[in-house]
Each structure stands twice: as structure tokens, then as C-alpha cells.
Amino acid sequence: MLRLDDRARVDGVGRFKELLAVAALPVLTGYAAVATVLATVAALAAESAFSVTGVLRASGPGWLAVYQVPVVIGDHELGLLPLVFTVGVCALVARSAFGAVDRLGYRTPRQASVVIGTVAGTHAVVGVTIAVLANGAFVSADPIAAFGLPGLVSGVAATIGVARRCGLVDVLCSRADAAALAGMRAAALGMAGLLAASALVLTVASAFAVPTMQTLFAAQAPGFGSGFGMLLLCLGYLPNVVLAVLAFLLGPGFTLGATAVGPVHFEGGPVPAVPLLAGLPETSAAWWPALLVLPALVGAGVGWTLRASSPSPVERVRSVAVAGAVIGFATVVLTTLAGGALGGGPDASGTVPFPGLLLPAGLLSVTAFAWIFVPGAAVAWLTGPRPVSDAPDAVSDVEDGEAHDPDGELDGTDSADADDAPDSEAADAEASVDGSEPGDTDAAADIEDSADTEDAADTEDAEGPADSGDTRGVSAAVADNADSADDDVSEAEAAHDVAADAASAEIADENGDAEDDNADATRS
């Protein structure tokens, strides 16, 4: 391993060697692994003829099959290819690309593109070369598919390997907002949850079908060599079957030859005698729709994960939508790779000896999005925090300069407030008597003003008869009005005196109560 300061001094020859290694090493390692598996199976099989030349020639189409390139065996197309080997070679390519950028000291996306392009271009050239050389042989492949699929698969794997080291993740984070990033992180957990649920269902179904598995192993692969080959076949197609079970859990189901299996529909038919398919039911069951709760729980889990991603419910729902869209896209890619033809058509007898696995990728992506978004959005909306409005505090702050003494702390008020309480209460009492605020004029003055106003109005009203010439009647009316005004003033003064006496008595009582409270607080 080069040191950090040595990486900066890697010259052109050193870079060429590293790029050549990252391009050729995964190709050679994958080819050698395929040849080893084929040689092992051929050597252990009881009725097979082992040939080094035959193994090497068969390893080329086998290498293409690892990268999901459909191969033609005789007149039948083999499009249903094992995914476990594809996962393994992708891990190998990603690790090799990571080591290359680490040794070269590459840290930018532009530098990462050099490694990714080298890896993808090399795999594409090797793939089309194998397809051209195998043209006309018993096992062949389409050159266009042999060029594109290895380049695409290896390029994606190399991108995953160098993404974090060369800043591709940082570029993605800089161009996506917080809601989208939270949704993408939750999508990884949601996809893992869906795959775990399908694997759990497959495990339970296989556990109940263990006797059938033993019977199939004994009938189809007698002996150690044949049994080992059958075991490799089952392990290779295990991810494909897990994705088929996922299609069942999401609702649309899958079709294997003439057999169609879904939670609400079932159509039986012959299936390949492979132990891995021993758990496949022969008849439908009424409780199958209950399994639809599993993807709903995964969707609710995605919403629960995003419940605190944002204080805004709309942003949380948008994160759930991003998670559902990413999971839907991943479902399309995985189910497209998992399905395919396994024979391509009827043989001379008119039967289909190798039926294919059909997974409706488009419909599965829509249902996967729905199972994630609907329960996830409800959970994220209802369980997350709500925006809090800026409301004034119920308790006001203490005014500047206000002093608290021990007496005030004991009874909840300041001593100054206790001394001022009688005066303020007296002012309030006077205000309650005359119906005005403490700062208004005296009630007596108001009453006298009102009496004068009434007197003046009555006098003006009384001037009406004067105009008619009845002077004596006017004088009598004026005298009566004056007497009435004097009586009103007297009554108002008397009422004011009574109210003032009552207010004074009440103030005295309250002053006494306040003094008692202060004395009690002092003793406490």
C-alpha cells in the first residue's frame, strides 16, 4: 500500500499499471471462478465426462451469464440466470475499484470517472469478444447484449465502490435537499425490510417442505457429485426466488411456467423439480391476503423512521414519497434481473420443459410505491412534531428595579406591593362607586354638572311658552324646574356620602387584612 505522500508522485506508468490491474483483475478472477465451479461439478458428477477444453470453452458463456447476459443453449434461450453470482462479481468489482482509487490517490469525481470508464469499457470489450468467438457454437450469446450488460453491471459496481472515496456522495448530497436525503436513507431501510420479509416467508414455507426437498434431492441428484451440483444451483437461484416471493407479498404475484401464484389468485401447473421450489404451494389458501400486512408494516416503518426528519408534516410526507419512489425503482431493476425465460419455447414434443419466471416489473414498482407511501405518509404525518407558533409567555417578566424580600417570597408578593395594595384598592373602590376610573373627577361634581345640564335643558324647553306670551306660566315652570334640580342634587350628595362611608369601611377592613397578612409572613 502506498503512503499518502507517495500517491502524489505516481507517474504515468504507475497509473497505467493500476488502471490495467483494476480492469483485468475482476475479469480474470470472475472467469477463473466460473471455470472452477464448472470443473468441480463436471468432476463430481457421476455421469459426466470431464474435459479441460470443454470447461474452458463453457466458461466464456458462463462468465456472460454471471453478468446477466442471456445465453442460447442449442435452440433454447437461458434468460433466467442466478443472481447470487452476479452479486458476488459486483462485490469483487467494487472492491477492486476502491483499491485502485485509494492507491492512486484519486479524490474527485472527475478522477473517479477514469476508473469507472476503464472498468466498464474493459468488461464490455471482453463480453462482446466472447460472444463473437462463441457465435455458431452450441452455447452462444447476442453480441449487443454481451457488450452492454457487462459494461453496465461492472460500471454500476465500480461507481458504488468509489462513490464515497471520490466525493460522489458529497455531490449528490449538495444537489439534494434535506427531505430528499432523508427519503433516500429511509429507502435503503425500507428495501431491506421488504427483502427480509420475503426471505422470512420463504424460510417458513421451506421449513414446512423439508420432506419434499429430501425427496427431490434423492430423485433428481443421486450421489455426492450430483447433490453438490444441485446445491449450487439452489444457492445460485436463491435471490431470484426471494424476489419472486416479494412479488407475491406486494400483490401482483409471479408466474412460473403454467403456474401463477398471488395472494388473491392461484393457478396450478407443473414446475421444475428443483428442491428450492419445494415450498411452492399446490393449492391456494384463504389466509394468503393476510400476508399483505407485511409490506404495509414496512411502509409504516419507513414513516416512523422519518417522523422526526422535519418539523413540517408536508416535508415529512415528501420524504416518504422519495423513499417510495426509490424503492419502486429498485424493485423494477431487481425483478427485471430476477426473471427471464428458462427454455424459450416448446421442444419437439410440444411441451415446455424449462418454463420461465415472469415478474411484472412495472406493476410491482407501482405497488411497491403504494405500500411504502400510503402507510408511511400517514405515520409520518400523525406521529411527527407539529410547528409551534410564537405565542407570548403566560407569565410576564419581572419589571426592572423590582426588589424581592423574604416576605414577598413567602406570600408570593413583594412587600412594596403589600404596602401599596390598600391605596390601590381604595382607588378601585371609589371608582366602583361613581362608575369611573380612579383618575376621573369626583362623583359629586359629575352629578352637579349633570344637574346643571338638565336644568339648562329644562330652561330651554321652558322658553317655548314664553314665546307664546304666557309669562306667568313660564315663571312657574322655571321655579318648578329649579326646585326639582335642587332635590336631585341633594339626593345625589346623600347617596355619595353613603357610598363614601361604605368604601372607607371596606378600605379599613382591607388595610387590616393586609397588615395581618404581613404580620403572619413576618412571623413565618
QUILINTA-V622747 format. One record per helix or strand of 2 or more residues. SS is the DSSP state (A for helix, B for strand). FROM is the first residue (numbers start at 0). LEN is the number of residues. If there is no record, write none. Layout:
BEGIN
SS_FROM_LEN ; SS_FROM_LEN
END
This chain:
BEGIN
A_3_4 ; A_11_33 ; A_51_15 ; B_70_3 ; B_75_3 ; A_82_22 ; A_108_25 ; B_138_3 ; A_142_20 ; A_167_8 ; A_177_31 ; A_209_11 ; A_223_13 ; A_237_13 ; B_253_3 ; B_258_3 ; B_265_2 ; A_274_3 ; A_287_18 ; A_312_26 ; B_356_2 ; A_360_23 ; A_405_6 ; A_414_20 ; A_442_25 ; A_470_53
END
